[in-house]
Amino acid sequence: MNEISTIDIVITGVYLTGVVALGLWYGRKKNTTSEGYFLAGKSLTWSVIGASLFASNISTVHLVGLSESGFIDGIVWGNFEWFSAFELLLLAFLFIPFYIRSGISTLPEFLEKRYDQRSRVVLAIFSILAALFMHIGVSFYAGAVVFEKIFGLDIFFSIIVIAIATGIYTIIGGLTSVVVTETVQTVILILGALIITILAILELPEQGINTYTAFKEAADPDRLKAISFDSGQKGFTFFDMLFGHLVLGIWYWCTDQTIVQRVLGARSETQARLGAIFAGFLKILPVFIMVVPGVLAFVLFRNQIGEDTKSVLPVMIVNLLPAGLKGIMIAALLAAVMSSVAAALNSCSTLVAYDVFGRMAPEMADGRKILIGRLTGGLVLVLAVIWSPFLGDLGGIFELINQMFSIFAPSIVAVFFWGVLLKRGTANASFWTLLLGSVFALIVFVIEKYLPVNGIANFISSPKGLGLNWLRQTYLFFIFSTLMYFTISLFDRSPQFLKDDFYLNTKRSDQRVRLFSLILMVVMILIYIIFF
């Protein structure tokens, strides 16, 4: 345990108080109408949207997991961050025009407009469960375990403090409070990660490493390659990452309410698109300030860390940060937890208000809808606090959460992706793909985890069994869902609910959108050339 100094406590207290006060201040004027509370009055600009997308995505699981991955295998795991830039471009050019022009408030509502109400109900259920059990619960627990490991704080105490602080401004202020605080938290996140990266670099000369060439030799040159066709002990190939992450990334960035809600609150379609592209630029940073520190830790603290690779970030914080700077790092860790929790909490409230009670009472008054949203937020927060301590050891969370996402993400992506690209997909195809595609993936997950075949544990992913790692399974599930979607659509003779004007004429995008998307593409290509 590392003792927390008085100045660190003061910095942490000031941060928590400041974030709550800021959220309440900015949310006070926008929460009088349902559109103001849930969608920030559709007033968000590109800079706020981009920063909010970034902060919503980066959780404590990222900070801990990416540094550990950098320590074990190197920056090849940075592809999980860099691929997001391309997926955000898909959001900007393929999905946002449909979302904004459809005038929707939630993504389940979009499926009802494209298909029918059955798909809306299924997606709403998936989204609410994901927000409660994965987005919020995992973020609480992962953050609390880090605070226990570094500072000896009780896990349940940390969860309660984070829940109260986040819940106050999120439940009272709505989306405006969430995105404003996330903009500030983006700065804190980047600052905290940057500080520990710089201090680790400054420590290298103490180990006799004074040049980049010497650093590469000490780290092993393979750790500094972004494209590896055999990424160490995890058993993934680069193509597994590419195609598996593409499915998960399209689901997360383009079809998950927790993320897309920021886009739905945009002032205009152009602002929404620019916000997505800005987030793409921000997603370049985690590799350099979260994965690379893991590589630096391999050089500096390899013997101290040993086999306990989950301790990479805690060891760096304890060994590199003096009093005061530890307080900033605590604030960065809190920012990671609070931004992820606030995003999921707000989206959960929106889903319940619009897709559950809104459907039962379409003429519901704004005040009643906001009340339902706030009560939902409070209930979800309490349930997440109760549920999160049962998650168990932090060691399996990062991979487990992605595996759980891969159960329903492929079928959702198939329904959204083909539904936007093509007119032929039917309502029955959407409903049965969502339902049966997810059930099939769930059965495989249960067999993999709990029913070893022929005495081989993890039979499906084991090299001695089928040798299908979970990323490869993810894009195979997508192929399965796609085949189901097209097969049902081909033979479906039921009446179609799709209106002729759903596929609106595509208008030419703003010049800034085209320019910055081109710059982002060029930057990403250069990065891959450099780290090939």
Secondary structure as GFF3:
##gff-version 3
##sequence-region A 1 532
A	DSSP	alpha_helix	6	27	.	.	.	ID=ss1
A	DSSP	alpha_helix	34	39	.	.	.	ID=ss2
A	DSSP	three_ten_helix	40	42	.	.	.	ID=ss3
A	DSSP	alpha_helix	46	57	.	.	.	ID=ss4
A	DSSP	alpha_helix	60	72	.	.	.	ID=ss5
A	DSSP	three_ten_helix	75	78	.	.	.	ID=ss6
A	DSSP	alpha_helix	79	90	.	.	.	ID=ss7
A	DSSP	pi_helix	91	95	.	.	.	ID=ss8
A	DSSP	alpha_helix	96	102	.	.	.	ID=ss9
A	DSSP	alpha_helix	107	114	.	.	.	ID=ss10
A	DSSP	alpha_helix	117	129	.	.	.	ID=ss11
A	DSSP	pi_helix	130	136	.	.	.	ID=ss12
A	DSSP	alpha_helix	137	151	.	.	.	ID=ss13
A	DSSP	alpha_helix	155	203	.	.	.	ID=ss14
A	DSSP	three_ten_helix	204	207	.	.	.	ID=ss15
A	DSSP	alpha_helix	212	219	.	.	.	ID=ss16
A	DSSP	three_ten_helix	221	224	.	.	.	ID=ss17
A	DSSP	three_ten_helix	232	234	.	.	.	ID=ss18
A	DSSP	alpha_helix	238	250	.	.	.	ID=ss19
A	DSSP	pi_helix	251	255	.	.	.	ID=ss20
A	DSSP	alpha_helix	257	264	.	.	.	ID=ss21
A	DSSP	alpha_helix	269	282	.	.	.	ID=ss22
A	DSSP	alpha_helix	285	286	.	.	.	ID=ss23
A	DSSP	pi_helix	287	291	.	.	.	ID=ss24
A	DSSP	alpha_helix	292	305	.	.	.	ID=ss25
A	DSSP	three_ten_helix	309	311	.	.	.	ID=ss26
A	DSSP	alpha_helix	312	320	.	.	.	ID=ss27
A	DSSP	alpha_helix	325	351	.	.	.	ID=ss28
A	DSSP	pi_helix	352	357	.	.	.	ID=ss29
A	DSSP	alpha_helix	358	360	.	.	.	ID=ss30
A	DSSP	alpha_helix	366	387	.	.	.	ID=ss31
A	DSSP	three_ten_helix	388	391	.	.	.	ID=ss32
A	DSSP	three_ten_helix	394	396	.	.	.	ID=ss33
A	DSSP	alpha_helix	397	421	.	.	.	ID=ss34
A	DSSP	alpha_helix	427	450	.	.	.	ID=ss35
A	DSSP	alpha_helix	470	491	.	.	.	ID=ss36
A	DSSP	alpha_helix	511	530	.	.	.	ID=ss37
###
